[in-house]
Amino acid sequence: MATTTKKAPAVDLKALQASVSSQFRGLDPNDPSSWPLLPRSLLFVAVMALIVVALWFVWLSSSDDELEVERKKELSLRDDFKSKLGQAVNLEALRKQREQVQQYVTQLEKQLPSKAEMDALLSDINQAGLGRSLSFELFRPGQVSVKDYYAELPITLRVTGRYHDIGAFASDIANLSRIVTLNNLAVTPSTAKDGSLAMEATAKTFRYLDADEVAAQRKATEKKAPAKK
């Protein structure tokens, strides 16, 4: 029994090529809408490809900037982590150091008289001179100078007496339970003809401020500070 096979119709490549070429002839660049289907489709694909490429590069550029910012942030966070890790490792030692500093500050504060104890301290300075047989020609407390956390009181002194007594008086001042310093010392022969000497000095003593005085001092400092723009 004989079978017949149907042949596929042959494609006329020349005719197809001529048809495609004819669609690209005489195209008006100012009016793409009048172009045939194939050129319009190719133009649409090309425009879409350009848009995608442009958006891709814009996105990559912004992503690169963000990546650089995050890298710098990572380095900063690593340094911060290392610093805090070191503090955490040495936390117990830091706590002991803090306690030692607080004890030292407390000891120093105890050497500063309070406002109520200033009169007693002035009396101690006077008694230190009288105990060494010195004569006070001048004992004049000056104006109190208030600092951030303490107040300073200068006292102008002029005493006369023997050389060794004046030296012992200076030593007694240094050994007072409260902090007193002798400044601007000047020792000269006295006007008396008994061989005595005269010592002029400025004794400075300090006292700590109470809570109300500290608050008032802070307010005064804030008023003096220039306002930030």
C-alpha positions as a Markdown table, in Angstrom:
| # | Residue | x | y | z |
|---|---|---|---|---|
| 1 | Met | 0.0 | 0.0 | 0.0 |
| 2 | Ala | 1.6 | 3.2 | -1.1 |
| 3 | Thr | 1.8 | 6.2 | 1.2 |
| 4 | Thr | 2.1 | 9.8 | 0.2 |
| 5 | Thr | 4.0 | 12.4 | 2.2 |
| 6 | Lys | 3.2 | 16.0 | 2.1 |
| 7 | Lys | 6.1 | 18.4 | 1.7 |
| 8 | Ala | 6.3 | 21.5 | 3.8 |
| 9 | Pro | 5.9 | 24.6 | 1.8 |
| 10 | Ala | 9.2 | 26.2 | 1.0 |
| 11 | Val | 10.0 | 29.5 | 2.7 |
| 12 | Asp | 10.9 | 32.2 | 0.2 |
| 13 | Leu | 13.8 | 33.8 | 2.1 |
| 14 | Lys | 14.3 | 36.4 | -0.6 |
| 15 | Ala | 10.7 | 37.5 | -0.4 |
| 16 | Leu | 10.9 | 37.6 | 3.4 |
| 17 | Gln | 14.1 | 39.6 | 3.4 |
| 18 | Ala | 12.6 | 42.0 | 0.8 |
| 19 | Ser | 9.4 | 42.4 | 3.0 |
| 20 | Val | 11.5 | 43.2 | 6.1 |
| 21 | Ser | 13.8 | 45.6 | 4.3 |
| 22 | Ser | 10.8 | 47.4 | 2.8 |
| 23 | Gln | 9.5 | 48.2 | 6.3 |
| 24 | Phe | 12.8 | 50.1 | 7.1 |
| 25 | Arg | 12.7 | 52.2 | 4.0 |
| 26 | Gly | 11.5 | 55.8 | 4.1 |
| 27 | Leu | 11.0 | 56.0 | 7.9 |
| 28 | Asp | 10.2 | 59.4 | 9.2 |
| 29 | Pro | 12.3 | 60.0 | 12.3 |
| 30 | Asn | 10.0 | 62.8 | 13.4 |
| 31 | Asp | 6.9 | 60.5 | 13.4 |
| 32 | Pro | 7.7 | 57.0 | 14.7 |
| 33 | Ser | 4.0 | 56.3 | 15.1 |
| 34 | Ser | 3.7 | 56.1 | 11.4 |
| 35 | Trp | 6.4 | 53.4 | 11.1 |
| 36 | Pro | 5.5 | 49.8 | 10.3 |
| 37 | Leu | 5.0 | 47.3 | 13.0 |
| 38 | Leu | 8.5 | 45.8 | 13.0 |
| 39 | Pro | 10.5 | 49.1 | 13.3 |
| 40 | Arg | 8.1 | 50.4 | 15.9 |
| 41 | Ser | 8.5 | 47.2 | 17.9 |
| 42 | Leu | 12.3 | 47.3 | 17.7 |
| 43 | Leu | 12.3 | 51.0 | 18.7 |
| 44 | Phe | 10.1 | 50.2 | 21.7 |
| 45 | Val | 12.5 | 47.4 | 22.8 |
| 46 | Ala | 15.5 | 49.6 | 22.4 |
| 47 | Val | 14.0 | 52.4 | 24.4 |
| 48 | Met | 12.9 | 50.0 | 27.2 |
| 49 | Ala | 16.5 | 48.6 | 27.2 |
| 50 | Leu | 18.0 | 52.0 | 27.6 |
| 51 | Ile | 15.6 | 52.9 | 30.4 |
| 52 | Val | 16.4 | 49.7 | 32.3 |
| 53 | Val | 20.2 | 50.2 | 31.8 |
| 54 | Ala | 19.9 | 53.8 | 33.0 |
| 55 | Leu | 17.9 | 52.9 | 36.1 |
| 56 | Trp | 20.3 | 50.0 | 36.8 |
| 57 | Phe | 23.3 | 52.4 | 36.8 |
| 58 | Val | 21.4 | 55.0 | 38.9 |
| 59 | Trp | 20.5 | 52.3 | 41.5 |
| 60 | Leu | 24.0 | 50.9 | 41.5 |
| 61 | Ser | 25.4 | 54.4 | 42.1 |
| 62 | Ser | 23.1 | 55.1 | 45.1 |
| 63 | Ser | 23.7 | 51.6 | 46.4 |
| 64 | Asp | 27.5 | 52.1 | 46.2 |
| 65 | Asp | 27.1 | 55.3 | 48.3 |
| 66 | Glu | 25.0 | 53.5 | 50.9 |
| 67 | Leu | 27.5 | 50.7 | 51.0 |
| 68 | Glu | 30.3 | 53.1 | 51.7 |
| 69 | Val | 28.4 | 54.8 | 54.5 |
| 70 | Glu | 27.6 | 51.4 | 56.0 |
| 71 | Arg | 31.2 | 50.3 | 55.8 |
| 72 | Lys | 32.3 | 53.5 | 57.7 |
| 73 | Lys | 29.6 | 52.8 | 60.3 |
| 74 | Glu | 30.8 | 49.3 | 60.6 |
| 75 | Leu | 34.3 | 50.4 | 61.4 |
| 76 | Ser | 33.0 | 52.9 | 63.9 |
| 77 | Leu | 30.9 | 50.3 | 65.6 |
| 78 | Arg | 33.8 | 47.9 | 65.7 |
| 79 | Asp | 36.0 | 50.5 | 67.5 |
| 80 | Asp | 33.2 | 51.3 | 69.9 |
| 81 | Phe | 32.7 | 47.6 | 70.6 |
| 82 | Lys | 36.4 | 47.1 | 71.2 |
| 83 | Ser | 36.4 | 50.1 | 73.6 |
| 84 | Lys | 33.4 | 48.8 | 75.5 |
| 85 | Leu | 34.7 | 45.3 | 75.6 |
| 86 | Gly | 37.9 | 46.6 | 77.2 |
| 87 | Gln | 35.9 | 48.4 | 79.8 |
| 88 | Ala | 33.8 | 45.4 | 80.4 |
| 89 | Val | 36.8 | 43.2 | 80.9 |
| 90 | Asn | 38.3 | 45.7 | 83.3 |
| 91 | Leu | 35.0 | 46.6 | 85.0 |
| 92 | Glu | 35.9 | 45.3 | 88.4 |
| 93 | Ala | 39.3 | 47.2 | 88.4 |
| 94 | Leu | 37.6 | 50.4 | 87.2 |
| 95 | Arg | 35.0 | 50.1 | 90.1 |
| 96 | Lys | 37.9 | 49.7 | 92.6 |
| 97 | Gln | 39.6 | 52.8 | 91.1 |
| 98 | Arg | 36.4 | 54.7 | 91.3 |
| 99 | Glu | 36.0 | 53.8 | 95.0 |
| 100 | Gln | 39.6 | 54.8 | 95.7 |
| 101 | Val | 39.0 | 58.2 | 93.9 |
| 102 | Gln | 35.8 | 58.8 | 95.9 |
| 103 | Gln | 37.6 | 58.0 | 99.1 |
| 104 | Tyr | 40.4 | 60.4 | 98.2 |
| 105 | Val | 37.9 | 63.2 | 97.3 |
| 106 | Thr | 36.1 | 62.6 | 100.6 |
| 107 | Gln | 39.4 | 63.0 | 102.5 |
| 108 | Leu | 40.2 | 66.2 | 100.6 |
| 109 | Glu | 36.7 | 67.6 | 101.3 |
| 110 | Lys | 37.2 | 66.9 | 105.0 |
| 111 | Gln | 40.2 | 69.2 | 104.9 |
| 112 | Leu | 38.0 | 72.0 | 103.7 |
| 113 | Pro | 36.0 | 73.8 | 106.3 |
| 114 | Ser | 32.3 | 74.4 | 105.9 |
| 115 | Lys | 30.8 | 77.9 | 105.9 |
| 116 | Ala | 30.0 | 77.5 | 109.6 |
| 117 | Glu | 33.6 | 76.5 | 110.4 |
| 118 | Met | 35.4 | 79.4 | 108.8 |
| 119 | Asp | 35.3 | 81.6 | 111.9 |
| 120 | Ala | 36.9 | 78.8 | 114.0 |
| 121 | Leu | 39.6 | 78.4 | 111.3 |
| 122 | Leu | 40.4 | 82.1 | 111.4 |
| 123 | Ser | 40.7 | 81.8 | 115.2 |
| 124 | Asp | 43.1 | 78.8 | 114.8 |
| 125 | Ile | 45.4 | 80.9 | 112.5 |
| 126 | Asn | 45.4 | 83.7 | 115.0 |
| 127 | Gln | 46.1 | 81.3 | 117.9 |
| 128 | Ala | 49.0 | 79.7 | 115.9 |
| 129 | Gly | 50.7 | 83.1 | 115.8 |
| 130 | Leu | 50.0 | 84.0 | 119.4 |
| 131 | Gly | 51.2 | 80.6 | 120.5 |
| 132 | Arg | 54.6 | 81.4 | 118.9 |
| 133 | Ser | 54.8 | 84.8 | 120.7 |
| 134 | Leu | 54.2 | 86.7 | 117.5 |
| 135 | Ser | 52.6 | 90.1 | 117.3 |
| 136 | Phe | 49.9 | 90.6 | 114.7 |
| 137 | Glu | 50.1 | 94.0 | 113.2 |
| 138 | Leu | 47.6 | 93.1 | 110.5 |
| 139 | Phe | 45.0 | 90.3 | 110.2 |
| 140 | Arg | 42.5 | 91.3 | 107.5 |
| 141 | Pro | 40.3 | 88.7 | 105.7 |
| 142 | Gly | 39.6 | 89.7 | 102.1 |
| 143 | Gln | 36.8 | 89.2 | 99.7 |
| 144 | Val | 35.6 | 85.6 | 99.3 |
| 145 | Ser | 36.1 | 84.3 | 95.7 |
| 146 | Val | 33.6 | 81.6 | 94.8 |
| 147 | Lys | 34.7 | 79.0 | 92.3 |
| 148 | Asp | 32.8 | 76.1 | 90.8 |
| 149 | Tyr | 32.8 | 73.8 | 93.9 |
| 150 | Tyr | 34.7 | 75.7 | 96.5 |
| 151 | Ala | 35.3 | 79.2 | 97.9 |
| 152 | Glu | 38.6 | 80.9 | 98.5 |
| 153 | Leu | 39.2 | 83.3 | 101.3 |
| 154 | Pro | 42.5 | 85.4 | 101.3 |
| 155 | Ile | 43.8 | 86.8 | 104.6 |
| 156 | Thr | 46.4 | 89.5 | 104.6 |
| 157 | Leu | 48.9 | 89.0 | 107.5 |
| 158 | Arg | 51.7 | 91.0 | 109.0 |
| 159 | Val | 53.4 | 89.5 | 112.1 |
| 160 | Thr | 56.5 | 90.4 | 113.9 |
| 161 | Gly | 58.8 | 88.2 | 116.0 |
| 162 | Arg | 62.0 | 86.3 | 116.1 |
| 163 | Tyr | 63.2 | 84.4 | 113.1 |
| 164 | His | 62.7 | 80.9 | 114.5 |
| 165 | Asp | 59.2 | 81.8 | 115.8 |
| 166 | Ile | 58.2 | 83.0 | 112.4 |
| 167 | Gly | 59.4 | 79.7 | 110.9 |
| 168 | Ala | 57.6 | 77.7 | 113.5 |
| 169 | Phe | 54.4 | 79.7 | 112.8 |
| 170 | Ala | 54.6 | 78.9 | 109.1 |
| 171 | Ser | 55.1 | 75.2 | 110.0 |
| 172 | Asp | 52.0 | 75.3 | 112.3 |
| 173 | Ile | 49.9 | 76.8 | 109.5 |
| 174 | Ala | 51.0 | 74.0 | 107.2 |
| 175 | Asn | 50.0 | 71.4 | 109.8 |
| 176 | Leu | 46.5 | 72.7 | 110.5 |
| 177 | Ser | 43.8 | 70.1 | 110.0 |
| 178 | Arg | 42.3 | 72.4 | 107.4 |
| 179 | Ile | 44.0 | 73.5 | 104.2 |
| 180 | Val | 45.7 | 76.9 | 104.6 |
| 181 | Thr | 48.5 | 78.1 | 102.2 |
| 182 | Leu | 50.9 | 81.0 | 102.7 |
| 183 | Asn | 51.5 | 83.1 | 99.6 |
| 184 | Asn | 53.6 | 86.1 | 98.6 |
| 185 | Leu | 55.9 | 85.8 | 101.6 |
| 186 | Ala | 58.2 | 88.7 | 102.5 |
| 187 | Val | 60.4 | 88.7 | 105.5 |
| 188 | Thr | 62.1 | 92.0 | 106.4 |
| 189 | Pro | 63.7 | 93.5 | 109.6 |
| 190 | Ser | 61.0 | 95.1 | 111.8 |
| 191 | Thr | 61.0 | 98.7 | 112.8 |
| 192 | Ala | 61.8 | 97.7 | 116.4 |
| 193 | Lys | 65.4 | 97.7 | 117.4 |
| 194 | Asp | 65.3 | 94.3 | 119.2 |
| 195 | Gly | 66.4 | 92.3 | 116.2 |
| 196 | Ser | 62.9 | 91.0 | 115.4 |
| 197 | Leu | 61.6 | 90.4 | 111.9 |
| 198 | Ala | 58.4 | 91.2 | 110.1 |
| 199 | Met | 56.7 | 88.8 | 107.8 |
| 200 | Glu | 54.0 | 89.8 | 105.4 |
| 201 | Ala | 52.0 | 87.2 | 103.6 |
| 202 | Thr | 48.6 | 86.3 | 102.2 |
| 203 | Ala | 47.1 | 83.2 | 103.8 |
| 204 | Lys | 44.6 | 81.5 | 101.7 |
| 205 | Thr | 42.0 | 79.1 | 103.1 |
| 206 | Phe | 39.4 | 77.2 | 101.2 |
| 207 | Arg | 35.9 | 75.9 | 102.0 |
| 208 | Tyr | 33.5 | 73.7 | 100.1 |
| 209 | Leu | 30.2 | 75.0 | 98.9 |
| 210 | Asp | 27.0 | 73.6 | 100.2 |
| 211 | Ala | 24.3 | 72.3 | 97.8 |
| 212 | Asp | 22.5 | 75.6 | 97.6 |
| 213 | Glu | 25.7 | 77.5 | 96.9 |
| 214 | Val | 26.7 | 75.0 | 94.2 |
| 215 | Ala | 23.2 | 75.4 | 92.5 |
| 216 | Ala | 23.5 | 79.2 | 92.6 |
| 217 | Gln | 27.0 | 79.1 | 91.2 |
| 218 | Arg | 25.9 | 76.8 | 88.3 |
| 219 | Lys | 23.0 | 79.2 | 87.5 |
| 220 | Ala | 25.4 | 82.2 | 87.5 |
| 221 | Thr | 27.8 | 80.3 | 85.2 |
| 222 | Glu | 24.9 | 79.4 | 82.8 |
| 223 | Lys | 23.9 | 83.1 | 82.6 |
| 224 | Lys | 27.4 | 84.2 | 81.8 |
| 225 | Ala | 27.9 | 81.5 | 79.1 |
| 226 | Pro | 27.0 | 82.8 | 75.6 |
| 227 | Ala | 23.9 | 81.3 | 74.1 |
| 228 | Lys | 24.5 | 78.7 | 71.4 |
| 229 | Lys | 23.3 | 79.5 | 67.9 |
